[in-house]
């Protein structure tokens, strides 16, 4: 079996596919600034919550990557569809990257370590090297659970379809200006807020726990990502469904999980005993 790619060796090569996608979305977000309306802003903000919070934070991260709670398949698949609309690659590749990050954090095998600098961790790893372009051997090693699921395997091949359908819906509601805001601006905002977890939350902030990495709790990133910025807490307890461990550490994604629990949609919610018995939740 081929080993995990040594990311250090691939940093000099440009990932032309990713560069084209990143540049295109940023360029198409610019005209939106000249088509401002509160309806368009609302479409972007609501879409960012659906995709960034429900899709990436809850679906890709806390559910699929860490299995910090159990959800019925219909909900798991719905959250995955929302996550696909972030255009951060398909679920198996995203999850594999994040699992590799936790296993090799701050080493040459960490896809977006901050050791080479802020910009590498933020966007350099996306437009240079292999990023999420894992080979089949790596995927089988890190995401066998997703590859065995027919829905996840099928959606991975066509993960761009949901965002195309959302574009048609937004066009029907508000025309091209709403498409620019609800698709392109929303994706660009979602990219940078997610990448802030990799960059800012490994450089700036407070460290409550002495983890074997540079993770920090960054309130600014936490606000932008619905709770994912309490990153030092997360690296201390990766399987925990709750990232904001103090009462003042607002964690919208945790609140959503609790709502799902009340509705009977979230079960076997994982909060490590070390967290439960500490004073962190007080």
Secondary structure, 3 states (H helix, E strand, C coil): CCCCCCHHHHCCCECHHHHHHHHHHHHHHHHHHHCCCHHHHHHHHHHHHHHHHHHHHHHHHHHHHCCCCEECHHHHHHHHHHHHCCCCCCHHHHHHHHHHHHHCCCCCCCCCCCCCCHHHHHHHHHHECCCCCCCHHHHHHHCHHHHCCHHHHHHHHCCCHHHHHHHHHHHHHHHHHHHHHHHHHHHHHHHHHHHHHHCHHHCCCECCCCCCCCCCECHHHHHHCCCCCEHHHHHHCCCCCCCCCCCCCCCHHHHHHHHHHHCCCEECCCCCHHHHCCCCCC
